[in-house]
Amino acid sequence: MIRPRIAQIARRWSEPLVALLATLTGLWLASWGGWFFAALGLALALAALAWLLAALRRLPFRRNSDGPGIVEIDEGVIRYFGARLLGGEIALRELTELRLLPLSGQQHWRLKSRDGQALLIPLNASGADSLADALAALPGIRMGEIASALHQPDSAARTLWLRPA
């Protein structure tokens, strides 16, 4: 009943929209009057606003998850279970380089560890949007630079982050 393009947009923007709704609900609750509802509403609004900012930061990472494989992040370790590509895992503390590579007409994350091993993860793999929170913990990373690289559909390989010496 819903057009596929509209459903796709709604899925992509669902988290920021729900966070915005929660923020507005908190502000509405604060307007009821009295110190209790004001404090409760403002606390809800602040928590929802933090959620909204995090959701907006993750938005460039959200894509159709129709690509091969599954990404899982657990206790500082990024795991990729590949369907067609080889899978593997890299601990965030061992990560030395993050690149965006075009392979076979599709963009991939290339994560390189200290010992030279590389892990290739398609941007549209299931769970790849969870990389935003994991990558944000890397020292000296610029999430805005990564977001702008994800919006540019060019086919050039880009180094997005190198571990500071």
N, C-alpha and C positions, 0 to 999 in steps of 0.2 A: 504494500500500500504506500509506503514511503519511498520516494525516489532514492536510488542508491547513492547518488552524490550528496544529497541532503543527509542521509544516514551516516555517511562517511564523515562529513563535517561535524555532525552532532557527536559522534564517537570521539573525534579528535579533541573537541572543545568541552567535553562533558565534565572533566575534573575542574577546569577553571570556572565553569558556569556554576557548578555546585558550590565551590568555595565562595564565589561571589554571592550566591544566594544565602549561604551561611553568614557571611559578613553583614549583609543587609538585614537578616533575621536578628543578629546581635544588636544592630543599631536600633531596630524597631523595638526590641525588648528593652533597651536602655531608655527609650522614650516613654515608657509606661509611667514613669515617675517613682519617686522614692529611692532611697540610697541602695536598697537591696537589688532592685531590678536594674538600676543604673550600673552598679558594679558587675552584676551577672551579665548584662548585655554587652558592656564594654569588654569584659574578659572574653566572651564568646566572639565578639567582633575582632579583637586583636588576634586571637588564635586562628580565626578563619582568614584574616588578612595575611598572616604568615603562611597559611596553607595556600592561599591564592598566589602569593609571590613564588612559592616553590612550584606550584602547578604551571605558572607562566614560564618559569625557568626550564621546566621539563618539556614544554610544548614543542620546541623544534625537534626533540628526539622522538616524539610520537608520530608514528607512521603506520601504514597498514602492516599488520604482522602476518603477511602472507608469504614471507620469505622462508628460506630453508633454515631449520634448526631452532634451538631454544637457548636463550641466555638466562643464566641464573647467577645471582650475586648473593654470597653467603659469607659472613664474617671476614670481609675484606678480600675475598677471592672471587674473581670473575670466571665463570665457567661457560663454555659454549659447547652444546651438544649438537654437532653438525649432522645434517641430513645428507647433503651432497659433499660438503667440504669437510675437512678434518676438524675435529673438535679439540678441545683442550682447556687448560685453566692457567690463569696467571694471578698471582697475589698482587694487590695494589702496591704493596711496599716494594715489590720486585720490578714494577713497571718503570721503564726508562724512556719510552717514546710512544706517542700516540699520533697516528697518521690516518688520513682519510684517503682511500685508494679506489680508483675505478677498476673493476675487474669484470670482464664479460658484460659490459654495459650496465653494471650495477655497482653502487657505492658500498664500500666495506670499511669497517674500522680495522686498523692494523695496530695491535698492541704488542710491543716488543719488551722482553724482559732483560734483566742484567746479563744473563748467560747467552743472549742472542736469539732465543726462541721467539717466534712470532705467532700470534693468534689472529686469524682473520674472522671477523664477524660481520655478516651482512647487516646493513642499516635497518632492513625490514624483517629481521629475524624476530620471532616471538620473544617478548621480554626485553628487547634491545632498548626500549625507552627507559628501563630502569638504570641504564648506564649513566644517565645524567646525574643522579645522586652520588653514585660511586666515583665518577670522574671529578665531581666538585670538591672532593676531599684531597685531590692531588695538590702538592705545593706549587704555587705560582701559576696555576692554570687560569686561563681567561675564558670563562663560559660564554661571554658575549662573542668572542672570536670564533668559538666552536659553533655557536648558533648561526652566525653569519655564514660560515663555511657550509653548513647544512642547507642553507637556503639557496646557495649558488649551485646550479646544476652542471657546472663545467666538468670536464673529464680529466683535469690535472690532479696529480697526487699532491697532497698538502701535509706538511708536518704541523700539527696543531699544538703539540706540547713536548718538551724535553725536560727530563728531571734535572733540576739545578745541581751543579757540582758541589 
